């Protein structure tokens, strides 16, 4: 009987075992935890990629348990392990990361990785494997793996590009497929459903009762500029929240967290959106609008890096970002914003921001004592459930006081009709908080409102009442 020879099976890490790149993951973690050290990166890189990886590893530690592993490859490796085959983790990642992954998976017998002097990649990795094992099988995913694949007894590929398959012929049974990145994955990274928030830019135009086509066109341009800058903020936020998103029941499906889009494309996409937004604004919109856009961008960045982790402050900043949209809409078409509108928006959006935190805590109530990158604990649920609806009710009180002002009678011929909006708003605020308490709401109130028939009915009723209020229903005899 011929005895089957099992060569050592060597496995790459970045892009092969996991659907991400640990160097970029580490850089983003450094960006979040030690921002000023980012300026040292070019100097570290001048001394070589090995030195760069080693220095970064001194300051940050990846949470390897949350990394997006390729499950089909893990099952294959487990089967090979059960057959008694030696498994080797051979990676260009820093040895501390490789060791952490090996400790987590408990699959690998040997680790070969980069240190402060040697970047274990390409021909360097090939030579190290050849010296250690003479003959071996190898699993890789990129052109950098070609020297090793050609030298290996058998080569395996994970999600190979067409160019790689042309350079290394591999039978289909030795190819591990993964979901392909689609246009929808890129679009989803921009969170287009969140653009509905930028509809607040049109509010000053609607409430001023001075609608004309040219002003609508300007507001539309402002909407586009804000949508681009908002999407840049979402992308940065996703890049900084990778570990937290990956343990979240719904956020783990986001394009970067899931590995559907390589994270190294995140920062260039962020910069591109910022450039497009400000170029758009400077070319076609008032300078005052551009200033508000800059303030919004600065607050978004500050929120992602700092305020998101501050109790209560994070909620107030979120409410402020909503209110800035209304201010920007007024500045775009040179319409002054009523203090009543600003007060109403701050309270109503504070309520929605508390609602977001409440739902996040409810979703993780059995898993986490404290939300990752947040300052809220499970014990805060009662307080949030009190402050959130209260903020919404205060917003309705502000609206009721506004209805008693002289301004209303100049804009509406039958202002008494507008009082019917108060109970509708009371119902909606109470409705969404009841659903949140019953865990019947998504973590994103905006996405929920887009799918909630009751919310659409509430908006329609308010719009109809505002139209009716412009008719003289109570003529004086």
Buried (B, 14 or more C-beta within 10 A) or exposed (E): EEEEEEBBBBBBBBBBBBBBBBBBBBBBBBBBEEEEBEEBBEEBEEEBBBBBBBBBBEEBEBBBEBBBBBEEBBEBBBEBBEEEBBBBBBBBBBBBBBBBBBEBBEBBEBBBBBBBEBBBBBEBBBBBBBEBBEEBBBBBBBBBBBBBBEBBEBBBBBBBEEEBEEEBEBEEEEEBEBEEBEEEBBEBBBBEEBBEBBBBBBBBBBBBEEEEEEBBEBBEBBBBBBBBBBBBBBBBBBBBBBBBBBBBEEBBEBBBBBBBBBBBBBBEBBEEBBEBBBEBBEEBBBEBBBEBBEBBBEBBBEBBBBBBBBEBBBBBBBBBBBBBBBBBBBBBBEBEBBEBBBBBBBBBBBBBBBBBBBBBBBBBEEEBEEBBBBBBEBEBBEEBBEBBBBBBBBBBBBBBEBBEEEEBEEBBBBBEBBBBBBEBBEEBBEBBBEBBBEEEBBBBBBBBBBEBEEBEEBEEBBEEBBEBBBEEEEEEE
